[in-house]
């Protein structure tokens, strides 16, 4: 959430920055500033009445001591009238504050200066590419055919048990999935990230805290009876560990990682780009989260990018890194890098990670702050990244590592799988 003081003092800058997201925020910004003015004016009037009430109450006490009851009764009537007015003003202040908050929740984060202009994914900036695209044998298959051939993922069984988009992993497919999770977590903890096991359901405050609500309300699975949400990413519960927390500056940075299943209701379209593991309603993901000093968050972002690069280099998958344009960035992000793996069998790039800096957007919602060496309290910066999302990494391995004899397991995973080929 953008800070109201910043919006009030930088209206043109906010409108111009959000235009990079292809959003005309002029009216919303004007509404926000007007609501804030009304809220502050009403609050000031209420404070003045409270001050006057306190003074009159003291005067009433003095009059009663001097046995001037008639004069005291006149002041009591005035105090009663002021209290009634104060009650009305309090209700108006609360109404302005709620309407203001609702408006603020609709404004996405401001893109950083280095975010490129653009409206569509085709306008994202390709900043890095590495890895050799393998030459596959004749008769090579996309992963949705490979998983049937080797009986390692069963979509029909998942549909029977639940619904489309909820696959069942079997045999070596399940072991490879578990191997990837363990490998990713080990890489993260070796890099200094503290591992957490977190709930897979969160309350409304947590979903608002990281920006999933109200922006992605329709994409989240919601249990109406208990008013809980299935998580779309471990970012939500892991980051909310630090909601309403004031850290000391020497406690920064905070590095956290966690594995969770993720649940998303997003509607899929037809076509090869969403077949098989390309888009699911339930999938596994290992996440990294950082809480940083504002002066060091972009250095930390580059470090997270290098960390994910190292994982893909060890997996020996061809990949590229995109700096997302304004029109393709997530709601809460100030700057995002997407990692994509090349699927040779599908002849297309598959997104497998997003690494983002949210600056103070999440921490303002979360009231996540730190106390500096000067004793002043300020908002921290939050960052997160997939390290990594499993379905498309698995699809990339199955397709790029396939041979006529079977699917070779990347060398770095063999100590986790206990086998070196699926055949």
Order of alpha helices (4+ residues) and beta strands (2+ residues): alpha-alpha-alpha-alpha-beta-alpha-beta-alpha-beta-alpha-beta-beta-alpha-beta-beta-alpha-beta-beta-beta-alpha-beta-beta-beta-alpha-beta-beta-beta-alpha-beta-alpha-beta
